Amino acid sequence: MSDNQRKPWHGVIVATSLQFDADGEPDFAAYRENVAWLASQGLDGVAPNGSLGEYQTLSWEERDTVVRTAREAAPEGFTVMPGVGAYSGRESRRHAQVAKDLGCDAVMALPPNAYRADERAILEHYELIAGVGLPVTAYNNPIDTKVDLTPDILAKLHAEGLIVGVKEFSGDVRRCYEIAELAPGLDLMIGTDDTVLEVGIAGAVGWVAGYPQVFPQACRELFRLSVARDVEAALPLYRQLHPVLRWDSKTEFIQAIKLGQDMIGRNGGGCRPPRQPLTAEQEKVVREATQALIDAGVS
């Protein structure tokens, strides 16, 4: 895909972690440097204020500053697609408006998740967000939100002009084909790092990803091969990376990815409460898998 064909939500969009200082306050200077570094690695953009950015623990003012910092660090053509997840549609709309005011390219929106919302609530929620005027990519994460954006619902949202793509995090690759049948114009984005090859083969045009913060070049190549459906070339790299990629689907994914950042000399650091450090056993597994890749020259 040429740069002229790439839409802002296409390619490898990094769901960025957020660095904190010793007092648990956001380290915006470190975050700015991280966004600039990701751009220098040839990645296509960042998605701040997602789950990996610990958005649930941030104040509105902190979330605004995260987005502003990402925009300031982003070179021309580098996507900034903030997450606008919130308990209420009015809050999500407010975060989308801030993103628009700061010059962002698109937003990524979870469904309403204060309770197990029905279809009417989901449609109204996305109407509120889309009303701001930025392209909206839906984020389907029924594991965390308990609200499932089924292929039927996604097709309705797309038909109403409310979403342009979906980050599919259910882990059920079979859905990708049904989504393509029901909403052929809806862009599919890989949501789980450990299904890159499968969803790439199924027709993905983007990957909202965590582990490119640790292994940017290897992840770029894996995405390229996967969406090209070059299974023979992709599979050895996929197998090599999978021991770390699978942490993206675990509860401790933030801690695991931040540990990986620390191990390659980047700034990962700790998390805000109530998220706790990895247990000794978990840390051992993550360290060994990450170190094996580092020792093998993966970058």
C-alpha positions as CSV (number, residue, x, y, z in Angstrom):
1,M,0.0,0.0,0.0
2,S,1.4,3.4,-1.0
3,D,1.4,6.4,1.3
4,N,-1.2,8.0,-1.0
5,Q,-3.5,5.0,-0.4
6,R,-3.0,4.8,3.4
7,K,-5.7,6.1,5.5
8,P,-4.7,7.4,9.0
9,W,-5.9,4.2,10.7
10,H,-4.0,1.9,8.3
11,G,-0.6,0.4,9.0
12,V,1.0,-0.3,12.3
13,I,-0.5,2.1,14.9
14,V,1.1,1.7,18.3
15,A,-1.1,1.6,21.3
16,T,1.4,3.6,23.5
17,S,2.2,3.0,27.1
18,L,2.4,6.0,29.3
19,Q,5.5,6.7,31.5
20,F,5.1,7.8,35.1
21,D,7.6,9.4,37.4
22,A,8.6,8.2,40.9
23,D,5.5,9.9,42.4
24,G,3.2,8.2,39.9
25,E,2.6,11.4,37.8
26,P,2.7,11.2,34.0
27,D,6.2,11.9,32.6
28,F,5.2,13.8,29.5
29,A,8.8,14.5,28.5
30,A,9.5,10.7,28.4
31,Y,6.2,10.1,26.6
32,R,7.0,12.8,24.0
33,E,10.4,11.2,23.4
34,N,8.8,7.7,23.0
35,V,6.3,8.9,20.4
36,A,9.2,10.6,18.4
37,W,11.2,7.4,18.6
38,L,8.3,5.3,17.4
39,A,8.0,7.6,14.4
40,S,11.7,7.3,13.7
41,Q,11.3,3.5,13.5
42,G,9.0,3.8,10.5
43,L,5.8,2.9,12.3
44,D,2.6,4.6,11.0
45,G,1.2,6.2,14.1
46,V,0.2,6.0,17.8
47,A,-3.1,5.5,19.6
48,P,-2.7,7.3,23.0
49,N,-5.1,6.9,25.9
50,G,-6.0,3.3,25.1
51,S,-5.9,0.5,27.6
52,L,-2.2,0.2,27.3
53,G,-2.0,3.9,28.2
54,E,-3.9,3.3,31.4
55,Y,-6.6,5.8,30.4
56,Q,-8.9,4.6,33.2
57,T,-6.5,6.0,35.8
58,L,-6.1,9.4,34.2
59,S,-7.9,12.6,34.8
60,W,-9.4,14.5,31.9
61,E,-6.6,17.0,32.1
62,E,-4.0,14.3,32.0
63,R,-5.7,12.7,29.0
64,D,-5.8,16.0,27.2
65,T,-2.1,16.5,27.8
66,V,-1.2,13.0,26.6
67,V,-2.9,13.7,23.3
68,R,-1.3,17.2,23.0
69,T,2.1,15.7,23.7
70,A,1.6,13.0,21.1
71,R,0.6,15.6,18.5
72,E,3.6,17.8,19.3
73,A,5.9,14.8,18.9
74,A,4.3,13.5,15.7
75,P,6.0,14.3,12.4
76,E,3.9,15.1,9.3
77,G,2.0,12.0,8.1
78,F,2.3,10.2,11.4
79,T,-1.1,9.3,12.8
80,V,-2.4,10.2,16.2
81,M,-5.6,8.3,16.9
82,P,-6.5,8.8,20.6
83,G,-8.7,6.4,22.5
84,V,-11.9,8.1,23.7
85,G,-13.2,5.3,25.9
86,A,-15.3,6.4,28.9
87,Y,-18.3,5.3,30.9
88,S,-20.7,7.9,29.3
89,G,-21.2,8.9,25.7
90,R,-21.0,12.5,26.7
91,E,-17.5,11.9,28.1
92,S,-16.4,10.0,25.0
93,R,-17.8,12.8,22.8
94,R,-15.9,15.3,24.9
95,H,-12.6,13.4,24.4
96,A,-13.3,13.2,20.7
97,Q,-13.8,16.9,20.5
98,V,-10.5,17.5,22.2
99,A,-8.8,15.2,19.7
100,K,-10.3,17.2,16.9
101,D,-9.3,20.5,18.4
102,L,-5.8,19.3,18.7
103,G,-5.6,18.2,15.1
104,C,-5.8,14.4,15.4
105,D,-6.5,12.3,12.4
106,A,-9.2,9.9,13.9
107,V,-10.3,8.5,17.2
108,M,-10.7,4.9,18.5
109,A,-13.8,4.3,20.5
110,L,-14.9,1.5,22.8
111,P,-18.6,0.9,23.2
112,P,-20.4,2.1,26.3
113,N,-19.2,-0.1,29.1
114,A,-20.7,1.1,32.4
115,Y,-23.1,-1.9,32.0
116,R,-23.9,-4.5,29.4
117,A,-25.3,-2.1,26.9
118,D,-27.8,-3.2,24.3
119,E,-27.9,-2.3,20.6
120,R,-29.8,0.9,21.0
121,A,-27.3,2.2,23.6
122,I,-24.4,1.2,21.3
123,L,-25.8,3.1,18.3
124,E,-26.5,6.2,20.3
125,H,-23.0,6.1,21.9
126,Y,-21.3,6.0,18.5
127,E,-23.7,8.7,17.1
128,L,-22.5,11.0,19.9
129,I,-18.8,10.4,19.1
130,A,-19.2,10.5,15.3
131,G,-21.0,13.8,15.6
132,V,-17.7,15.5,16.4
133,G,-16.7,15.0,12.8
134,L,-13.5,12.8,13.0
135,P,-13.3,9.3,11.5
136,V,-14.2,6.8,14.2
137,T,-12.6,3.3,14.5
138,A,-14.6,1.0,16.8
139,Y,-12.7,-1.0,19.4
140,N,-14.3,-4.4,20.1
141,N,-13.0,-5.8,23.4
142,P,-15.8,-7.9,24.9
143,I,-13.4,-9.5,27.3
144,D,-12.9,-6.2,29.2
145,T,-16.0,-4.2,28.4
146,K,-18.6,-7.1,28.5
147,V,-20.2,-5.4,25.4
148,D,-19.7,-7.3,22.2
149,L,-19.6,-5.5,18.9
150,T,-20.9,-8.4,16.9
151,P,-20.5,-8.4,13.1
152,D,-24.2,-7.5,12.8
153,I,-23.8,-4.5,15.0
154,L,-20.6,-3.4,13.3
155,A,-22.4,-3.6,10.0
156,K,-25.2,-1.3,11.3
157,L,-22.7,1.2,12.7
158,H,-20.9,1.3,9.4
159,A,-24.1,1.5,7.3
160,E,-25.1,4.5,9.4
161,G,-21.7,6.2,8.6
162,L,-20.7,6.1,12.3
163,I,-17.4,4.1,12.0
164,V,-14.8,3.6,9.4
165,G,-12.9,0.6,10.9
166,V,-12.8,-1.8,13.8
167,K,-10.0,-2.9,16.1
168,E,-11.1,-6.5,16.6
169,F,-10.0,-7.8,19.9
170,S,-12.4,-10.8,20.5
171,G,-9.7,-13.2,19.4
172,D,-12.2,-15.0,17.2
173,V,-10.7,-14.8,13.7
174,R,-13.8,-16.4,12.2
175,R,-15.5,-13.1,12.8
176,C,-13.3,-11.3,10.3
177,Y,-14.8,-13.1,7.4
178,E,-18.4,-12.4,8.6
179,I,-17.5,-8.7,9.1
180,A,-16.2,-8.6,5.5
181,E,-19.4,-10.2,4.2
182,L,-21.8,-7.9,6.1
183,A,-19.8,-4.7,5.9
184,P,-17.4,-5.0,3.0
185,G,-16.3,-1.3,3.2
186,L,-15.4,-1.5,6.9
187,D,-11.7,-1.6,7.5
188,L,-10.5,-4.4,9.7
189,M,-7.6,-3.8,12.1
190,I,-5.7,-6.4,14.1
191,G,-6.4,-5.9,17.8
192,T,-4.6,-8.8,19.5
193,D,-0.8,-9.0,18.9
194,D,-1.0,-12.8,19.0
195,T,-3.4,-13.1,16.0
196,V,-1.4,-10.9,13.6
197,L,-0.9,-13.5,11.0
198,E,-4.4,-14.9,11.1
199,V,-6.2,-11.6,11.0
200,G,-3.7,-10.3,8.4
201,I,-4.6,-13.2,6.1
202,A,-8.3,-12.4,6.7
203,G,-7.9,-9.0,5.2
204,A,-6.7,-6.5,7.8
205,V,-5.3,-3.2,6.7
206,G,-4.1,-2.0,10.1
207,W,-2.7,-3.3,13.4
208,V,-3.3,-1.4,16.7
209,A,-0.4,-2.9,18.5
210,G,1.5,-3.0,21.7
211,Y,4.7,-4.9,21.1
212,P,6.2,-2.6,18.4
213,Q,7.3,-0.5,21.3
214,V,9.7,-3.3,22.1
215,F,10.5,-4.8,18.7
216,P,9.5,-2.2,16.1
217,Q,11.3,-3.5,13.1
218,A,10.3,-7.2,13.6
219,C,6.7,-6.2,14.1
220,R,6.7,-4.0,11.0
221,E,8.0,-6.9,9.0
222,L,5.5,-9.3,10.5
223,F,2.6,-7.0,9.6
224,R,3.9,-6.5,6.1
225,L,4.2,-10.2,5.5
226,S,0.9,-11.0,7.1
227,V,-1.2,-8.6,5.1
228,A,0.6,-9.7,2.0
229,R,-0.5,-13.2,2.9
230,D,3.0,-14.4,2.6
231,V,2.6,-17.2,5.1
232,E,5.8,-19.0,4.2
233,A,7.9,-16.0,5.0
234,A,5.8,-14.8,7.9
235,L,5.4,-18.0,9.9
236,P,9.0,-18.4,11.2
237,L,9.0,-14.8,12.4
238,Y,5.5,-15.2,13.9
239,R,6.6,-18.3,15.8
240,Q,9.7,-16.5,17.0
241,L,7.8,-13.5,18.3
242,H,4.7,-15.4,19.7
243,P,6.1,-16.0,23.2
244,V,6.0,-12.3,23.8
245,L,3.0,-11.3,21.5
246,R,0.7,-13.6,23.5
247,W,1.1,-11.4,26.6
248,D,-1.0,-8.7,24.8
249,S,-4.0,-10.9,25.5
250,K,-3.3,-11.4,29.2
251,T,-4.4,-9.2,32.1
252,E,-0.8,-8.2,32.7
253,F,-0.1,-7.0,29.2
254,I,0.8,-3.5,30.3
255,Q,3.4,-4.6,32.8
256,A,4.8,-7.1,30.3
257,I,5.2,-4.6,27.5
258,K,6.7,-1.9,29.9
259,L,9.2,-4.5,31.1
260,G,10.1,-5.2,27.5
261,Q,10.6,-1.5,26.9
262,D,12.9,-1.3,30.0
263,M,14.9,-4.3,28.7
264,I,15.7,-2.7,25.4
265,G,16.8,0.5,27.0
266,R,13.6,2.4,26.5
267,N,11.5,3.9,29.3
268,G,8.7,1.6,30.4
269,G,8.6,1.9,34.1
270,G,5.8,1.1,36.5
271,C,2.0,1.4,36.4
272,R,-0.5,3.4,38.4
273,P,-2.6,1.6,41.1
274,P,-4.6,-0.5,41.2
275,R,-2.5,-2.3,38.6
276,Q,0.3,-4.2,40.4
277,P,3.8,-5.3,39.3
278,L,4.2,-8.7,37.7
279,T,4.6,-11.6,40.2
280,A,8.1,-13.1,40.3
281,E,7.0,-16.0,38.2
282,Q,5.3,-13.8,35.6
283,E,8.4,-11.5,35.4
284,K,10.6,-14.5,34.9
285,V,8.6,-15.8,32.0
286,V,8.4,-12.3,30.3
287,R,12.1,-11.6,30.9
288,E,13.2,-15.0,29.5
289,A,11.0,-14.7,26.4
290,T,12.1,-11.1,25.8
291,Q,15.8,-11.7,26.4
292,A,15.8,-14.7,24.0
293,L,14.6,-12.3,21.2
294,I,17.2,-9.7,22.2
295,D,19.9,-12.3,22.1
296,A,18.8,-13.5,18.7
297,G,19.2,-9.9,17.4
298,V,15.5,-9.2,17.0
299,S,14.8,-5.4,17.1
